[in-house]
Amino acid sequence: MIRILPLLLLTCLMTGTLQAQNSVKTKDAVNINGITQWIGVNGKDDSKPVLLFLHGGPGFSSRPYSRKFVKGLRKDFIVVQWDQRESGITASWSPMQEPLTLDMFHQDTYEVVQYLRKRFDREKIYLVGFSWGATLGLHFAKQHPELLHAYVSVSGSPHTEESERLTLERLKEKAEASHNEEALQEISQIEIPFQQWEALYYQRKWTAYYSGVKTNSKTYPASLFEKWSVKWLPLFVEASRVNYFESAAEIHCPIYFFHSNKDYASNYKLTEKYFHALKAEHKRMVWFEKSTHEIPNQEPEKFSEELIKISHSL
């Protein structure tokens, strides 16, 4: 019996280890807020914490650029990607005719989190919101901090309308200093809040140009902005009005900000101001030096590493 005990103990440990390292990789059609939505899951160990990534846009799935950062995260997390309504696969499954509202996306986010908590039997998850997704994520963190291990805002803005105003002032200064007649002419047509797709197009075009990003008709096609605006511009303007300095002055879960001081699409100065004003027991700012706005795509390795550091520190 004495000789058998170590063998039994070793067998139990091995069995437990094997059970704890079951991989999970699924692509599911899930009923979220009344429509079928696409949710993809990827993890090497189904005992790890769940991390939900909220993509940007609105309207742009994370699947085209996520491979590198998912690869870096799937050992430490169950990584979840979700094509939001009218985005990616969800758009093809459940096309909508009615106007999109911010409340729809907030309710969708809540239901996706609840679905994941139930599916993986988790009390809390990690939530990561990129750009437009950071708007959804910050609202969720304010409303439901008890459901989160932590919230990570990536290239997000606490008040998009004010961010656009600050960036527009910078664009005018840059165009005047460089005597760029084309820039001056197009920038003069920008009004905030955006009423026409052309104004947003010129804002993004010259923001990229003066941030050192090479632009041309292929990288910033006007036709893409025009097509996008038909569905998304009213929602974008609605979300841009939300001032989280007022509505989320205090957050009751650990919160992190991933940002670049080259990011003027979500003006980094305003985000830094919000970070310092925010009341939170645990908050931290992480700067990305090689990125502009697209941190998950431009620095996927560091992006993954910093998220892993967060999970190890809590």
C-alpha positions as protocol buffer text, in pm:
chain_id: "A"
residue {
  index: 1
  type: MET
  ca { x: 0 y: 0 z: 0 }
}
residue {
  index: 2
  type: ILE
  ca { x: 287 y: 236 z: 82 }
}
residue {
  index: 3
  type: ARG
  ca { x: 438 y: 171 z: -262 }
}
residue {
  index: 4
  type: ILE
  ca { x: 104 y: 222 z: -438 }
}
residue {
  index: 5
  type: LEU
  ca { x: 29 y: 566 z: -288 }
}
residue {
  index: 6
  type: PRO
  ca { x: 301 y: 759 z: -477 }
}
residue {
  index: 7
  type: LEU
  ca { x: 191 y: 594 z: -801 }
}
residue {
  index: 8
  type: LEU
  ca { x: -174 y: 687 z: -738 }
}
residue {
  index: 9
  type: LEU
  ca { x: -75 y: 1041 z: -649 }
}
residue {
  index: 10
  type: LEU
  ca { x: 134 y: 1075 z: -966 }
}
residue {
  index: 11
  type: THR
  ca { x: -153 y: 937 z: -1174 }
}
residue {
  index: 12
  type: CYS
  ca { x: -395 y: 1187 z: -1022 }
}
residue {
  index: 13
  type: LEU
  ca { x: -157 y: 1474 z: -1084 }
}
residue {
  index: 14
  type: MET
  ca { x: -102 y: 1369 z: -1443 }
}
residue {
  index: 15
  type: THR
  ca { x: -475 y: 1330 z: -1500 }
}
residue {
  index: 16
  type: GLY
  ca { x: -541 y: 1673 z: -1349 }
}
residue {
  index: 17
  type: THR
  ca { x: -272 y: 1829 z: -1567 }
}
residue {
  index: 18
  type: LEU
  ca { x: -415 y: 1673 z: -1880 }
}
residue {
  index: 19
  type: GLN
  ca { x: -766 y: 1788 z: -1792 }
}
residue {
  index: 20
  type: ALA
  ca { x: -640 y: 2141 z: -1727 }
}
residue {
  index: 21
  type: GLN
  ca { x: -472 y: 2161 z: -2067 }
}
residue {
  index: 22
  type: ASN
  ca { x: -756 y: 2082 z: -2304 }
}
residue {
  index: 23
  type: SER
  ca { x: -740 y: 2321 z: -2595 }
}
residue {
  index: 24
  type: VAL
  ca { x: -1047 y: 2499 z: -2723 }
}
residue {
  index: 25
  type: LYS
  ca { x: -1095 y: 2639 z: -3072 }
}
residue {
  index: 26
  type: THR
  ca { x: -1447 y: 2705 z: -3193 }
}
residue {
  index: 27
  type: LYS
  ca { x: -1640 y: 2928 z: -3430 }
}
residue {
  index: 28
  type: ASP
  ca { x: -1996 y: 2959 z: -3313 }
}
residue {
  index: 29
  type: ALA
  ca { x: -2327 y: 3109 z: -3415 }
}
residue {
  index: 30
  type: VAL
  ca { x: -2477 y: 3249 z: -3096 }
}
residue {
  index: 31
  type: ASN
  ca { x: -2808 y: 3423 z: -3036 }
}
residue {
  index: 32
  type: ILE
  ca { x: -2711 y: 3760 z: -2891 }
}
residue {
  index: 33
  type: ASN
  ca { x: -2974 y: 4024 z: -2828 }
}
residue {
  index: 34
  type: GLY
  ca { x: -3219 y: 3869 z: -3072 }
}
residue {
  index: 35
  type: ILE
  ca { x: -2989 y: 3801 z: -3370 }
}
residue {
  index: 36
  type: THR
  ca { x: -2731 y: 3538 z: -3466 }
}
residue {
  index: 37
  type: GLN
  ca { x: -2377 y: 3664 z: -3406 }
}
residue {
  index: 38
  type: TRP
  ca { x: -2034 y: 3511 z: -3474 }
}
residue {
  index: 39
  type: ILE
  ca { x: -1807 y: 3433 z: -3178 }
}
residue {
  index: 40
  type: GLY
  ca { x: -1465 y: 3273 z: -3221 }
}
residue {
  index: 41
  type: VAL
  ca { x: -1270 y: 3115 z: -2935 }
}
residue {
  index: 42
  type: ASN
  ca { x: -904 y: 3010 z: -2929 }
}
residue {
  index: 43
  type: GLY
  ca { x: -705 y: 2883 z: -2634 }
}
residue {
  index: 44
  type: LYS
  ca { x: -451 y: 2611 z: -2562 }
}
residue {
  index: 45
  type: ASP
  ca { x: -572 y: 2556 z: -2205 }
}
residue {
  index: 46
  type: ASP
  ca { x: -940 y: 2575 z: -2117 }
}
residue {
  index: 47
  type: SER
  ca { x: -859 y: 2639 z: -1751 }
}
residue {
  index: 48
  type: LYS
  ca { x: -707 y: 2979 z: -1833 }
}
residue {
  index: 49
  type: PRO
  ca { x: -898 y: 3307 z: -1790 }
}
residue {
  index: 50
  type: VAL
  ca { x: -1129 y: 3430 z: -2064 }
}
residue {
  index: 51
  type: LEU
  ca { x: -1028 y: 3742 z: -2259 }
}
residue {
  index: 52
  type: LEU
  ca { x: -1285 y: 3912 z: -2482 }
}
residue {
  index: 53
  type: PHE
  ca { x: -1149 y: 4144 z: -2752 }
}
residue {
  index: 54
  type: LEU
  ca { x: -1384 y: 4419 z: -2872 }
}
residue {
  index: 55
  type: HIS
  ca { x: -1286 y: 4522 z: -3223 }
}
residue {
  index: 56
  type: GLY
  ca { x: -1272 y: 4872 z: -3365 }
}
residue {
  index: 57
  type: GLY
  ca { x: -1457 y: 5056 z: -3636 }
}
residue {
  index: 58
  type: PRO
  ca { x: -1742 y: 5059 z: -3590 }
}
residue {
  index: 59
  type: GLY
  ca { x: -1787 y: 4797 z: -3856 }
}
residue {
  index: 60
  type: PHE
  ca { x: -1441 y: 4637 z: -3885 }
}
residue {
  index: 61
  type: SER
  ca { x: -1391 y: 4278 z: -3768 }
}
residue {
  index: 62
  type: SER
  ca { x: -1065 y: 4197 z: -3591 }
}
residue {
  index: 63
  type: ARG
  ca { x: -1019 y: 3870 z: -3779 }
}
residue {
  index: 64
  type: PRO
  ca { x: -804 y: 4013 z: -4065 }
}
residue {
  index: 65
  type: TYR
  ca { x: -531 y: 4138 z: -3828 }
}
residue {
  index: 66
  type: SER
  ca { x: -565 y: 3929 z: -3513 }
}
residue {
  index: 67
  type: ARG
  ca { x: -358 y: 3621 z: -3596 }
}
residue {
  index: 68
  type: LYS
  ca { x: -31 y: 3749 z: -3450 }
}
residue {
  index: 69
  type: PHE
  ca { x: -166 y: 3871 z: -3120 }
}
residue {
  index: 70
  type: VAL
  ca { x: -396 y: 3571 z: -3074 }
}
residue {
  index: 71
  type: LYS
  ca { x: -94 y: 3347 z: -3125 }
}
residue {
  index: 72
  type: GLY
  ca { x: 83 y: 3531 z: -2845 }
}
residue {
  index: 73
  type: LEU
  ca { x: -212 y: 3513 z: -2607 }
}
residue {
  index: 74
  type: ARG
  ca { x: -366 y: 3171 z: -2648 }
}
residue {
  index: 75
  type: LYS
  ca { x: -129 y: 3000 z: -2402 }
}
residue {
  index: 76
  type: ASP
  ca { x: -233 y: 3232 z: -2121 }
}
residue {
  index: 77
  type: PHE
  ca { x: -596 y: 3309 z: -2210 }
}
residue {
  index: 78
  type: ILE
  ca { x: -901 y: 3173 z: -2377 }
}
residue {
  index: 79
  type: VAL
  ca { x: -908 y: 3444 z: -2646 }
}
residue {
  index: 80
  type: VAL
  ca { x: -1250 y: 3543 z: -2771 }
}
residue {
  index: 81
  type: GLN
  ca { x: -1323 y: 3747 z: -3081 }
}
residue {
  index: 82
  type: TRP
  ca { x: -1670 y: 3863 z: -3168 }
}
residue {
  index: 83
  type: ASP
  ca { x: -1794 y: 4008 z: -3496 }
}
residue {
  index: 84
  type: GLN
  ca { x: -2030 y: 4278 z: -3371 }
}
residue {
  index: 85
  type: ARG
  ca { x: -2365 y: 4333 z: -3539 }
}
residue {
  index: 86
  type: GLU
  ca { x: -2333 y: 4453 z: -3898 }
}
residue {
  index: 87
  type: SER
  ca { x: -1963 y: 4353 z: -3895 }
}
residue {
  index: 88
  type: GLY
  ca { x: -1785 y: 4060 z: -4055 }
}
residue {
  index: 89
  type: ILE
  ca { x: -1961 y: 3724 z: -4047 }
}
residue {
  index: 90
  type: THR
  ca { x: -2237 y: 3852 z: -3819 }
}
residue {
  index: 91
  type: ALA
  ca { x: -2335 y: 4105 z: -4087 }
}
residue {
  index: 92
  type: SER
  ca { x: -2374 y: 3829 z: -4347 }
}
residue {
  index: 93
  type: TRP
  ca { x: -2576 y: 3612 z: -4109 }
}
residue {
  index: 94
  type: SER
  ca { x: -2799 y: 3881 z: -3961 }
}
residue {
  index: 95
  type: PRO
  ca { x: -2828 y: 4186 z: -4188 }
}
residue {
  index: 96
  type: MET
  ca { x: -3029 y: 4469 z: -4033 }
}
residue {
  index: 97
  type: GLN
  ca { x: -3260 y: 4725 z: -4184 }
}
residue {
  index: 98
  type: GLU
  ca { x: -3328 y: 4941 z: -3878 }
}
residue {
  index: 99
  type: PRO
  ca { x: -3089 y: 5219 z: -3769 }
}
residue {
  index: 100
  type: LEU
  ca { x: -2804 y: 5121 z: -3538 }
}
residue {
  index: 101
  type: THR
  ca { x: -2794 y: 5268 z: -3190 }
}
residue {
  index: 102
  type: LEU
  ca { x: -2534 y: 5278 z: -2916 }
}
residue {
  index: 103
  type: ASP
  ca { x: -2773 y: 5103 z: -2677 }
}
residue {
  index: 104
  type: MET
  ca { x: -2787 y: 4804 z: -2912 }
}
residue {
  index: 105
  type: PHE
  ca { x: -2410 y: 4759 z: -2890 }
}
residue {
  index: 106
  type: HIS
  ca { x: -2401 y: 4805 z: -2513 }
}
residue {
  index: 107
  type: GLN
  ca { x: -2666 y: 4536 z: -2472 }
}
residue {
  index: 108
  type: ASP
  ca { x: -2486 y: 4310 z: -2720 }
}
residue {
  index: 109
  type: THR
  ca { x: -2162 y: 4347 z: -2523 }
}
residue {
  index: 110
  type: TYR
  ca { x: -2337 y: 4261 z: -2196 }
}
residue {
  index: 111
  type: GLU
  ca { x: -2498 y: 3951 z: -2346 }
}
residue {
  index: 112
  type: VAL
  ca { x: -2171 y: 3830 z: -2500 }
}
residue {
  index: 113
  type: VAL
  ca { x: -1998 y: 3862 z: -2162 }
}
residue {
  index: 114
  type: GLN
  ca { x: -2281 y: 3672 z: -1993 }
}
residue {
  index: 115
  type: TYR
  ca { x: -2267 y: 3401 z: -2258 }
}
residue {
  index: 116
  type: LEU
  ca { x: -1893 y: 3355 z: -2202 }
}
residue {
  index: 117
  type: ARG
  ca { x: -1928 y: 3350 z: -1823 }
}
residue {
  index: 118
  type: LYS
  ca { x: -2189 y: 3078 z: -1849 }
}
residue {
  index: 119
  type: ARG
  ca { x: -2012 y: 2877 z: -2118 }
}
residue {
  index: 120
  type: PHE
  ca { x: -1679 y: 2867 z: -1936 }
}
residue {
  index: 121
  type: ASP
  ca { x: -1819 y: 2880 z: -1583 }
}
residue {
  index: 122
  type: ARG
  ca { x: -1633 y: 3200 z: -1495 }
}
residue {
  index: 123
  type: GLU
  ca { x: -1724 y: 3463 z: -1239 }
}
residue {
  index: 124
  type: LYS
  ca { x: -1514 y: 3726 z: -1421 }
}
residue {
  index: 125
  type: ILE
  ca { x: -1338 y: 3779 z: -1753 }
}
residue {
  index: 126
  type: TYR
  ca { x: -1076 y: 4014 z: -1898 }
}
residue {
  index: 127
  type: LEU
  ca { x: -1217 y: 4275 z: -2135 }
}
residue {
  index: 128
  type: VAL
  ca { x: -1003 y: 4449 z: -2400 }
}
residue {
  index: 129
  type: GLY
  ca { x: -1154 y: 4726 z: -2615 }
}
residue {
  index: 130
  type: PHE
  ca { x: -973 y: 4864 z: -2919 }
}
residue {
  index: 131
  type: SER
  ca { x: -1062 y: 5210 z: -3062 }
}
residue {
  index: 132
  type: TRP
  ca { x: -1441 y: 5200 z: -3115 }
}
residue {
  index: 133
  type: GLY
  ca { x: -1439 y: 4886 z: -2900 }
}
residue {
  index: 134
  type: ALA
  ca { x: -1281 y: 5091 z: -2620 }
}
residue {
  index: 135
  type: THR
  ca { x: -1597 y: 5303 z: -2613 }
}
residue {
  index: 136
  type: LEU
  ca { x: -1806 y: 4992 z: -2556 }
}
residue {
  index: 137
  type: GLY
  ca { x: -1556 y: 4855 z: -2307 }
}
residue {
  index: 138
  type: LEU
  ca { x: -1535 y: 5166 z: -2091 }
}
residue {
  index: 139
  type: HIS
  ca { x: -1913 y: 5180 z: -2066 }
}
residue {
  index: 140
  type: PHE
  ca { x: -1919 y: 4814 z: -1964 }
}
residue {
  index: 141
  type: ALA
  ca { x: -1644 y: 4863 z: -1705 }
}
residue {
  index: 142
  type: LYS
  ca { x: -1839 y: 5150 z: -1552 }
}
residue {
  index: 143
  type: GLN
  ca { x: -2167 y: 4957 z: -1542 }
}
residue {
  index: 144
  type: HIS
  ca { x: -2043 y: 4605 z: -1456 }
}
residue {
  index: 145
  type: PRO
  ca { x: -1701 y: 4617 z: -1284 }
}
residue {
  index: 146
  type: GLU
  ca { x: -1794 y: 4312 z: -1076 }
}
residue {
  index: 147
  type: LEU
  ca { x: -1780 y: 4096 z: -1391 }
}
residue {
  index: 148
  type: LEU
  ca { x: -1424 y: 4194 z: -1487 }
}
residue {
  index: 149
  type: HIS
  ca { x: -1080 y: 4092 z: -1367 }
}
residue {
  index: 150
  type: ALA
  ca { x: -965 y: 4406 z: -1548 }
}
residue {
  index: 151
  type: TYR
  ca { x: -1053 y: 4633 z: -1837 }
}
residue {
  index: 152
  type: VAL
  ca { x: -792 y: 4735 z: -2096 }
}
residue {
  index: 153
  type: SER
  ca { x: -858 y: 5037 z: -2319 }
}
residue {
  index: 154
  type: VAL
  ca { x: -648 y: 5025 z: -2637 }
}
residue {
  index: 155
  type: SER
  ca { x: -621 y: 5344 z: -2846 }
}
residue {
  index: 156
  type: GLY
  ca { x: -949 y: 5460 z: -2696 }
}
residue {
  index: 157
  type: SER
  ca { x: -1084 y: 5807 z: -2635 }
}
residue {
  index: 158
  type: PRO
  ca { x: -1279 y: 5928 z: -2329 }
}
residue {
  index: 159
  type: HIS
  ca { x: -1458 y: 6190 z: -2542 }
}
residue {
  index: 160
  type: THR
  ca { x: -1422 y: 6138 z: -2916 }
}
residue {
  index: 161
  type: GLU
  ca { x: -1578 y: 6468 z: -3017 }
}
residue {
  index: 162
  type: GLU
  ca { x: -1326 y: 6663 z: -2808 }
}
residue {
  index: 163
  type: SER
  ca { x: -1045 y: 6440 z: -2934 }
}
residue {
  index: 164
  type: GLU
  ca { x: -1137 y: 6526 z: -3293 }
}
residue {
  index: 165
  type: ARG
  ca { x: -1138 y: 6899 z: -3211 }
}
residue {
  index: 166
  type: LEU
  ca { x: -792 y: 6882 z: -3057 }
}
residue {
  index: 167
  type: THR
  ca { x: -658 y: 6690 z: -3355 }
}
residue {
  index: 168
  type: LEU
  ca { x: -820 y: 6930 z: -3602 }
}
residue {
  index: 169
  type: GLU
  ca { x: -639 y: 7221 z: -3435 }
}
residue {
  index: 170
  type: ARG
  ca { x: -312 y: 7033 z: -3476 }
}
residue {
  index: 171
  type: LEU
  ca { x: -383 y: 6959 z: -3842 }
}
residue {
  index: 172
  type: LYS
  ca { x: -447 y: 7327 z: -3913 }
}
residue {
  index: 173
  type: GLU
  ca { x: -118 y: 7422 z: -3745 }
}
residue {
  index: 174
  type: LYS
  ca { x: 76 y: 7156 z: -3937 }
}
residue {
  index: 175
  type: ALA
  ca { x: -79 y: 7249 z: -4271 }
}
residue {
  index: 176
  type: GLU
  ca { x: -10 y: 7620 z: -4219 }
}
residue {
  index: 177
  type: ALA
  ca { x: 349 y: 7558 z: -4107 }
}
residue {
  index: 178
  type: SER
  ca { x: 420 y: 7336 z: -4409 }
}
residue {
  index: 179
  type: HIS
  ca { x: 234 y: 7565 z: -4653 }
}
residue {
  index: 180
  type: ASN
  ca { x: 47 y: 7261 z: -4780 }
}
residue {
  index: 181
  type: GLU
  ca { x: -225 y: 7409 z: -4999 }
}
residue {
  index: 182
  type: GLU
  ca { x: -405 y: 7080 z: -5059 }
}
residue {
  index: 183
  type: ALA
  ca { x: -416 y: 7010 z: -4686 }
}
residue {
  index: 184
  type: LEU
  ca { x: -532 y: 7363 z: -4604 }
}
residue {
  index: 185
  type: GLN
  ca { x: -809 y: 7345 z: -4859 }
}
residue {
  index: 186
  type: GLU
  ca { x: -942 y: 7009 z: -4742 }
}
residue {
  index: 187
  type: ILE
  ca { x: -896 y: 7074 z: -4371 }
}
residue {
  index: 188
  type: SER
  ca { x: -1094 y: 7398 z: -4404 }
}
residue {
  index: 189
  type: GLN
  ca { x: -1397 y: 7186 z: -4495 }
}
residue {
  index: 190
  type: ILE
  ca { x: -1391 y: 6987 z: -4171 }
}
residue {
  index: 191
  type: GLU
  ca { x: -1661 y: 7058 z: -3916 }
}
residue {
  index: 192
  type: ILE
  ca { x: -1697 y: 6878 z: -3584 }
}
residue {
  index: 193
  type: PRO
  ca { x: -1921 y: 6700 z: -3506 }
}
residue {
  index: 194
  type: PHE
  ca { x: -1896 y: 6541 z: -3849 }
}
residue {
  index: 195
  type: GLN
  ca { x: -2206 y: 6593 z: -4061 }
}
residue {
  index: 196
  type: GLN
  ca { x: -2075 y: 6458 z: -4392 }
}
residue {
  index: 197
  type: TRP
  ca { x: -1849 y: 6166 z: -4471 }
}
residue {
  index: 198
  type: GLU
  ca { x: -1605 y: 6396 z: -4652 }
}
residue {
  index: 199
  type: ALA
  ca { x: -1519 y: 6575 z: -4328 }
}
residue {
  index: 200
  type: LEU
  ca { x: -1428 y: 6250 z: -4153 }
}
residue {
  index: 201
  type: TYR
  ca { x: -1234 y: 6138 z: -4460 }
}
residue {
  index: 202
  type: TYR
  ca { x: -1024 y: 6457 z: -4466 }
}
residue {
  index: 203
  type: GLN
  ca { x: -969 y: 6435 z: -4090 }
}
residue {
  index: 204
  type: ARG
  ca { x: -840 y: 6078 z: -4110 }
}
residue {
  index: 205
  type: LYS
  ca { x: -640 y: 6138 z: -4428 }
}
residue {
  index: 206
  type: TRP
  ca { x: -442 y: 6431 z: -4287 }
}
residue {
  index: 207
  type: THR
  ca { x: -416 y: 6284 z: -3939 }
}
residue {
  index: 208
  type: ALA
  ca { x: -236 y: 5988 z: -4094 }
}
residue {
  index: 209
  type: TYR
  ca { x: -22 y: 6212 z: -4315 }
}
residue {
  index: 210
  type: TYR
  ca { x: 97 y: 6435 z: -4030 }
}
residue {
  index: 211
  type: SER
  ca { x: 157 y: 6130 z: -3810 }
}
residue {
  index: 212
  type: GLY
  ca { x: 411 y: 6001 z: -4062 }
}
residue {
  index: 213
  type: VAL
  ca { x: 190 y: 5738 z: -4221 }
}
residue {
  index: 214
  type: LYS
  ca { x: 222 y: 5719 z: -4598 }
}
residue {
  index: 215
  type: THR
  ca { x: -118 y: 5766 z: -4757 }
}
residue {
  index: 216
  type: ASN
  ca { x: -255 y: 5732 z: -5107 }
}
residue {
  index: 217
  type: SER
  ca { x: -584 y: 5660 z: -5279 }
}
residue {
  index: 218
  type: LYS
  ca { x: -543 y: 5289 z: -5204 }
}
residue {
  index: 219
  type: THR
  ca { x: -468 y: 5318 z: -4832 }
}
residue {
  index: 220
  type: TYR
  ca { x: -731 y: 5589 z: -4778 }
}
residue {
  index: 221
  type: PRO
  ca { x: -988 y: 5547 z: -5056 }
}
residue {
  index: 222
  type: ALA
  ca { x: -1262 y: 5809 z: -5040 }
}
residue {
  index: 223
  type: SER
  ca { x: -1512 y: 5557 z: -5174 }
}
residue {
  index: 224
  type: LEU
  ca { x: -1461 y: 5337 z: -4866 }
}
residue {
  index: 225
  type: PHE
  ca { x: -1546 y: 5626 z: -4632 }
}
residue {
  index: 226
  type: GLU
  ca { x: -1851 y: 5715 z: -4842 }
}
residue {
  index: 227
  type: LYS
  ca { x: -1983 y: 5358 z: -4836 }
}
residue {
  index: 228
  type: TRP
  ca { x: -1909 y: 5319 z: -4464 }
}
residue {
  index: 229
  type: SER
  ca { x: -2083 y: 5643 z: -4370 }
}
residue {
  index: 230
  type: VAL
  ca { x: -2424 y: 5536 z: -4501 }
}
residue {
  index: 231
  type: LYS
  ca { x: -2456 y: 5278 z: -4226 }
}
residue {
  index: 232
  type: TRP
  ca { x: -2214 y: 5392 z: -3959 }
}
residue {
  index: 233
  type: LEU
  ca { x: -2173 y: 5770 z: -3948 }
}
residue {
  index: 234
  type: PRO
  ca { x: -2488 y: 5841 z: -3739 }
}
residue {
  index: 235
  type: LEU
  ca { x: -2378 y: 5583 z: -3480 }
}
residue {
  index: 236
  type: PHE
  ca { x: -2022 y: 5718 z: -3480 }
}
residue {
  index: 237
  type: VAL
  ca { x: -2150 y: 6071 z: -3416 }
}
residue {
  index: 238
  type: GLU
  ca { x: -2380 y: 5947 z: -3138 }
}
residue {
  index: 239
  type: ALA
  ca { x: -2092 y: 5769 z: -2965 }
}
residue {
  index: 240
  type: SER
  ca { x: -1860 y: 6066 z: -3017 }
}
residue {
  index: 241
  type: ARG
  ca { x: -2080 y: 6283 z: -2798 }
}
residue {
  index: 242
  type: VAL
  ca { x: -2038 y: 6060 z: -2493 }
}
residue {
  index: 243
  type: ASN
  ca { x: -1810 y: 6230 z: -2240 }
}
residue {
  index: 244
  type: TYR
  ca { x: -1658 y: 5972 z: -2007 }
}
residue {
  index: 245
  type: PHE
  ca { x: -1491 y: 6245 z: -1802 }
}
residue {
  index: 246
  type: GLU
  ca { x: -1846 y: 6297 z: -1673 }
}
residue {
  index: 247
  type: SER
  ca { x: -2017 y: 5959 z: -1711 }
}
residue {
  index: 248
  type: ALA
  ca { x: -1722 y: 5741 z: -1601 }
}
residue {
  index: 249
  type: ALA
  ca { x: -1525 y: 5961 z: -1363 }
}
residue {
  index: 250
  type: GLU
  ca { x: -1470 y: 5657 z: -1140 }
}
residue {
  index: 251
  type: ILE
  ca { x: -1413 y: 5291 z: -1229 }
}
residue {
  index: 252
  type: HIS
  ca { x: -1434 y: 5010 z: -973 }
}
residue {
  index: 253
  type: CYS
  ca { x: -1220 y: 4745 z: -1140 }
}
residue {
  index: 254
  type: PRO
  ca { x: -852 y: 4742 z: -1240 }
}
residue {
  index: 255
  type: ILE
  ca { x: -815 y: 4951 z: -1556 }
}
residue {
  index: 256
  type: TYR
  ca { x: -528 y: 4987 z: -1803 }
}
residue {
  index: 257
  type: PHE
  ca { x: -469 y: 5221 z: -2094 }
}
residue {
  index: 258
  type: PHE
  ca { x: -258 y: 5111 z: -2392 }
}
residue {
  index: 259
  type: HIS
  ca { x: -177 y: 5415 z: -2604 }
}
residue {
  index: 260
  type: SER
  ca { x: 80 y: 5576 z: -2833 }
}
residue {
  index: 261
  type: ASN
  ca { x: 199 y: 5934 z: -2811 }
}
residue {
  index: 262
  type: LYS
  ca { x: 183 y: 5934 z: -3191 }
}
residue {
  index: 263
  type: ASP
  ca { x: -190 y: 5862 z: -3188 }
}
residue {
  index: 264
  type: TYR
  ca { x: -401 y: 6157 z: -3299 }
}
residue {
  index: 265
  type: ALA
  ca { x: -696 y: 5951 z: -3427 }
}
residue {
  index: 266
  type: SER
  ca { x: -771 y: 5904 z: -3057 }
}
residue {
  index: 267
  type: ASN
  ca { x: -580 y: 6205 z: -2935 }
}
residue {
  index: 268
  type: TYR
  ca { x: -334 y: 6074 z: -2678 }
}
residue {
  index: 269
  type: LYS
  ca { x: -324 y: 6401 z: -2485 }
}
residue {
  index: 270
  type: LEU
  ca { x: -692 y: 6374 z: -2400 }
}
residue {
  index: 271
  type: THR
  ca { x: -661 y: 6009 z: -2299 }
}
residue {
  index: 272
  type: GLU
  ca { x: -367 y: 6093 z: -2076 }
}
residue {
  index: 273
  type: LYS
  ca { x: -570 y: 6373 z: -1919 }
}
residue {
  index: 274
  type: TYR
  ca { x: -854 y: 6130 z: -1849 }
}
residue {
  index: 275
  type: PHE
  ca { x: -613 y: 5876 z: -1701 }
}
residue {
  index: 276
  type: HIS
  ca { x: -487 y: 6129 z: -1446 }
}
residue {
  index: 277
  type: ALA
  ca { x: -839 y: 6249 z: -1361 }
}
residue {
  index: 278
  type: LEU
  ca { x: -989 y: 5901 z: -1332 }
}
residue {
  index: 279
  type: LYS
  ca { x: -1061 y: 5769 z: -984 }
}
residue {
  index: 280
  type: ALA
  ca { x: -965 y: 5401 z: -966 }
}
residue {
  index: 281
  type: GLU
  ca { x: -795 y: 5188 z: -704 }
}
residue {
  index: 282
  type: HIS
  ca { x: -575 y: 5027 z: -968 }
}
residue {
  index: 283
  type: LYS
  ca { x: -491 y: 5205 z: -1294 }
}
residue {
  index: 284
  type: ARG
  ca { x: -189 y: 5207 z: -1522 }
}
residue {
  index: 285
  type: MET
  ca { x: -84 y: 5367 z: -1850 }
}
residue {
  index: 286
  type: VAL
  ca { x: 126 y: 5163 z: -2096 }
}
residue {
  index: 287
  type: TRP
  ca { x: 289 y: 5348 z: -2386 }
}
residue {
  index: 288
  type: PHE
  ca { x: 360 y: 5191 z: -2724 }
}
residue {
  index: 289
  type: GLU
  ca { x: 648 y: 5365 z: -2899 }
}
residue {
  index: 290
  type: LYS
  ca { x: 631 y: 5200 z: -3243 }
}
residue {
  index: 291
  type: SER
  ca { x: 261 y: 5246 z: -3309 }
}
residue {
  index: 292
  type: THR
  ca { x: 25 y: 5521 z: -3411 }
}
residue {
  index: 293
  type: HIS
  ca { x: -337 y: 5414 z: -3362 }
}
residue {
  index: 294
  type: GLU
  ca { x: -335 y: 5046 z: -3465 }
}
residue {
  index: 295
  type: ILE
  ca { x: -154 y: 4900 z: -3163 }
}
residue {
  index: 296
  type: PRO
  ca { x: -280 y: 4537 z: -3194 }
}
residue {
  index: 297
  type: ASN
  ca { x: -173 y: 4531 z: -3559 }
}
residue {
  index: 298
  type: GLN
  ca { x: 144 y: 4743 z: -3538 }
}
residue {
  index: 299
  type: GLU
  ca { x: 292 y: 4597 z: -3216 }
}
residue {
  index: 300
  type: PRO
  ca { x: 122 y: 4259 z: -3168 }
}
residue {
  index: 301
  type: GLU
  ca { x: 409 y: 4106 z: -2968 }
}
residue {
  index: 302
  type: LYS
  ca { x: 425 y: 4384 z: -2710 }
}
residue {
  index: 303
  type: PHE
  ca { x: 46 y: 4401 z: -2705 }
}
residue {
  index: 304
  type: SER
  ca { x: 31 y: 4032 z: -2611 }
}
residue {
  index: 305
  type: GLU
  ca { x: 315 y: 4059 z: -2361 }
}
residue {
  index: 306
  type: GLU
  ca { x: 156 y: 4349 z: -2175 }
}
residue {
  index: 307
  type: LEU
  ca { x: -178 y: 4168 z: -2148 }
}
residue {
  index: 308
  type: ILE
  ca { x: -2 y: 3862 z: -2008 }
}
residue {
  index: 309
  type: LYS
  ca { x: 178 y: 4082 z: -1754 }
}
residue {
  index: 310
  type: ILE
  ca { x: -158 y: 4214 z: -1639 }
}
residue {
  index: 311
  type: SER
  ca { x: -296 y: 3864 z: -1584 }
}
residue {
  index: 312
  type: HIS
  ca { x: 13 y: 3767 z: -1384 }
}
residue {
  index: 313
  type: SER
  ca { x: -1 y: 4077 z: -1167 }
}
residue {
  index: 314
  type: LEU
  ca { x: -362 y: 4043 z: -1051 }
}
